[in-house]
Amino acid sequence: MHTDQSTIVIIGAGQAGAWAARTLREEGFAGRVLLIGDEIHPPYERPPLSKAVLSGEAAPESLHILDAAALTALSIEWLAKAPVARIERADRRVILADGRAIRYDKLILCTGGRARELDVPGNTLPGVHTLRTIADAQRLGPLLRTGARIVVVGGGWIGLEVAATASKRGAAVTVIETMGRLCERSVPEALSAHLHGMHVAQGVDVLLGAAVAGFARAAQGPLEVMLGDGRTIDCDTAVVGIGLVPNDELARAAGLDCEGGVLVDAQCRTSDPDIFAAGDVAVARNSWAGRRLRLESWQNAQDQGIAAARSALGRDVDYDPLPWFWSDQHGTNLQIYGVPSPRHQVVVRGDPAAGSFVFFYLEGERVMAALGGNAARELRFARRLIERRTPVSAQDLADPAVSLAKL
Ligand SMILES: Cc1cc2nc3c(=O)[nH]c(=O)nc-3n(C[C@H](O)[C@H](O)[C@H](O)COP(=O)(O)OP(=O)(O)OC[C@H]3O[C@@H](n4cnc5c(N)ncnc54)[C@H](O)[C@@H]3O)c2cc1C
């Protein structure tokens, strides 16, 4: 029985939604909590979808954040396979696709995003995949077997993780990237070169500056990936990893301010004071980046989900996280703290070729961001240097003999 009469509705039963729901209970909210999702699974974490789940080493159930029993124990009403069709702000209710109407006092949007599709002919042919959900990973995993020819479209984080997993499973992998280098938007040239070398050393073919113009398949024939320059690559399976489209349509249709996602303030509040947003769908000003951004990361989904729930309960919240992201490829653990920018001075510590290294990004004597490979301990210190705004010299950072702990 709920002693409080108010209702908090969360749309999107993913990582941010799960943490928001759990936090409402942990903060003592005794009213009704509804967690509405459109997938069949209880809330789960997605990072292993391109890693251990795709390689068959982890079961999808191991990703669950809260299973059905845990949700019941927390008295969270979880609606599965229940897409929300619209938000009626004037009446404070959400309308499900099946027509049900649910009244809310506070609403938290955690609708995440979906894989961006490649807008070319043949993109819906069998054999062309994207990866965002457990269902996607279950379809794709068995196809990444020894001898299979896999084309990965997009040399960003998810594309490269799929390429690494597929090659580990014995597939012949080609990565096609339109830009001049891998992960061009998020890492410096030296790291792109390192990633490139790492993939090539594992037998992955990397085509840079190459655009996919379409897919075709003759009866019984292979899937043909046609490039803009006229070349064609035959394969069994293509995986398109070209980014994410935020699921902000509900918010936009309801008249909330959106700009490449749902705009929120440091209290995770949208332009409607009773509606909050968190996770991949939310755009907020980030002081570490010096601009507004949408953080697509595990850390942000959890922490902003928690912050949005606390804010919905009227607690003091000032959410402005130092962004953190990691990726695992070919046995290398890469981590990024902060938001590297071309205007930063880059200082390297260690040797990328030797496998363990950190790139520091400096503005004057301040470390603004750090990116490392197989350097978890050093990155922990780098994080402190960033958060404490400690003045440092480029010379000390570059010298492995100078202890970061002492700095
Ligand atoms: C393959 C993959 C690998 C990743 N690897 C890493 C990594 O290594 N490191 C890292 O930091 N991050 C990684 N991420 C990113 C991280 O998983 C996401 O940032 C995180 O899942 C975002 O959580 P979210 O709750 O905002 O969105 P989601 O987890 O996408 O949840 C949103 C949920 O809302 C549902 N929904 C949408 N619209 C509606 C509607 N109208 N009605 C009802 N439900 C709706 C969606 O179907 C979904 O279930 C990875 C992501 C993927 C896909």
Ligand as a Chemical Component Dictionary entry (heavy atoms), coordinates in Angstrom:
data_LIG
# 
_chem_comp.id                   LIG 
_chem_comp.type                 NON-POLYMER 
_chem_comp.pdbx_formal_charge   0 
_chem_comp.three_letter_code    LIG 
# 
loop_
_chem_comp_atom.comp_id 
_chem_comp_atom.atom_id 
_chem_comp_atom.alt_atom_id 
_chem_comp_atom.type_symbol 
_chem_comp_atom.charge 
_chem_comp_atom.model_Cartn_x 
_chem_comp_atom.model_Cartn_y 
_chem_comp_atom.model_Cartn_z 
_chem_comp_atom.pdbx_ordinal 
LIG C1  C1  C 0 26.204 -1.825 -27.953 1  
LIG C2  C2  C 0 26.451 -0.736 -26.953 2  
LIG C3  C3  C 0 27.670 -0.683 -26.287 3  
LIG C4  C4  C 0 27.921 0.333  -25.350 4  
LIG N1  N1  N 0 29.119 0.359  -24.724 5  
LIG C5  C5  C 0 29.383 1.336  -23.814 6  
LIG C6  C6  C 0 30.628 1.376  -23.136 7  
LIG O1  O1  O 0 31.501 0.545  -23.351 8  
LIG N2  N2  N 0 30.841 2.371  -22.219 9  
LIG C7  C7  C 0 29.881 3.321  -21.950 10 
LIG O2  O2  O 0 30.114 4.198  -21.107 11 
LIG N3  N3  N 0 28.677 3.294  -22.584 12 
LIG C8  C8  C 0 28.410 2.338  -23.506 13 
LIG N4  N4  N 0 27.190 2.306  -24.149 14 
LIG C9  C9  C 0 26.215 3.392  -23.886 15 
LIG C10 C10 C 0 25.271 3.085  -22.728 16 
LIG O3  O3  O 0 24.835 1.776  -22.768 17 
LIG C11 C11 C 0 24.080 4.039  -22.837 18 
LIG O4  O4  O 0 24.593 5.339  -22.652 19 
LIG C12 C12 C 0 22.962 3.746  -21.829 20 
LIG O5  O5  O 0 22.365 2.513  -22.107 21 
LIG C13 C13 C 0 21.887 4.831  -21.892 22 
LIG O6  O6  O 0 20.856 4.500  -21.008 23 
LIG P1  P1  P 0 19.405 5.153  -21.154 24 
LIG O7  O7  O 0 18.596 4.595  -20.035 25 
LIG O8  O8  O 0 19.502 6.605  -21.332 26 
LIG O9  O9  O 0 18.843 4.610  -22.533 27 
LIG P2  P2  P 0 18.466 3.110  -22.919 28 
LIG O10 O10 O 0 19.327 2.131  -22.190 29 
LIG O11 O11 O 0 18.474 3.090  -24.417 30 
LIG O12 O12 O 0 16.957 2.935  -22.413 31 
LIG C14 C14 C 0 15.882 3.628  -22.985 32 
LIG C15 C15 C 0 14.682 2.713  -22.985 33 
LIG O13 O13 O 0 13.514 3.470  -23.284 34 
LIG C16 C16 C 0 12.718 2.748  -24.196 35 
LIG N5  N5  N 0 11.779 3.664  -24.871 36 
LIG C17 C17 C 0 12.049 4.569  -25.827 37 
LIG N6  N6  N 0 10.923 5.213  -26.219 38 
LIG C18 C18 C 0 9.913  4.683  -25.476 39 
LIG C19 C19 C 0 8.506  4.913  -25.428 40 
LIG N7  N7  N 0 7.899  5.831  -26.214 41 
LIG N8  N8  N 0 7.759  4.194  -24.562 42 
LIG C20 C20 C 0 8.350  3.276  -23.748 43 
LIG N9  N9  N 0 9.665  3.007  -23.760 44 
LIG C21 C21 C 0 10.442 3.708  -24.610 45 
LIG C22 C22 C 0 13.766 2.135  -25.103 46 
LIG O14 O14 O 0 13.262 1.082  -25.893 47 
LIG C23 C23 C 0 14.769 1.644  -24.067 48 
LIG O15 O15 O 0 14.409 0.394  -23.554 49 
LIG C24 C24 C 0 26.917 1.304  -25.092 50 
LIG C25 C25 C 0 25.686 1.250  -25.774 51 
LIG C26 C26 C 0 25.460 0.245  -26.690 52 
LIG C27 C27 C 0 24.146 0.213  -27.446 53 
# 
loop_
_chem_comp_bond.comp_id 
_chem_comp_bond.atom_id_1 
_chem_comp_bond.atom_id_2 
_chem_comp_bond.value_order 
_chem_comp_bond.pdbx_ordinal 
LIG C1  C2  SING 1  
LIG C2  C3  SING 2  
LIG C2  C26 DOUB 3  
LIG C3  C4  DOUB 4  
LIG C4  N1  SING 5  
LIG C4  C24 SING 6  
LIG N1  C5  DOUB 7  
LIG C5  C6  SING 8  
LIG C5  C8  SING 9  
LIG C6  O1  DOUB 10 
LIG C6  N2  SING 11 
LIG N2  C7  SING 12 
LIG C7  O2  DOUB 13 
LIG C7  N3  SING 14 
LIG N3  C8  DOUB 15 
LIG C8  N4  SING 16 
LIG N4  C9  SING 17 
LIG N4  C24 SING 18 
LIG C9  C10 SING 19 
LIG C10 O3  SING 20 
LIG C10 C11 SING 21 
LIG C11 O4  SING 22 
LIG C11 C12 SING 23 
LIG C12 O5  SING 24 
LIG C12 C13 SING 25 
LIG C13 O6  SING 26 
LIG O6  P1  SING 27 
LIG P1  O7  DOUB 28 
LIG P1  O8  SING 29 
LIG P1  O9  SING 30 
LIG O9  P2  SING 31 
LIG P2  O10 DOUB 32 
LIG P2  O11 SING 33 
LIG P2  O12 SING 34 
LIG O12 C14 SING 35 
LIG C14 C15 SING 36 
LIG C15 O13 SING 37 
LIG C15 C23 SING 38 
LIG O13 C16 SING 39 
LIG C16 N5  SING 40 
LIG C16 C22 SING 41 
LIG N5  C17 SING 42 
LIG N5  C21 SING 43 
LIG C17 N6  DOUB 44 
LIG N6  C18 SING 45 
LIG C18 C19 SING 46 
LIG C18 C21 DOUB 47 
LIG C19 N7  SING 48 
LIG C19 N8  DOUB 49 
LIG N8  C20 SING 50 
LIG C20 N9  DOUB 51 
LIG N9  C21 SING 52 
LIG C22 O14 SING 53 
LIG C22 C23 SING 54 
LIG C23 O15 SING 55 
LIG C24 C25 DOUB 56 
LIG C25 C26 SING 57 
LIG C26 C27 SING 58 
# 
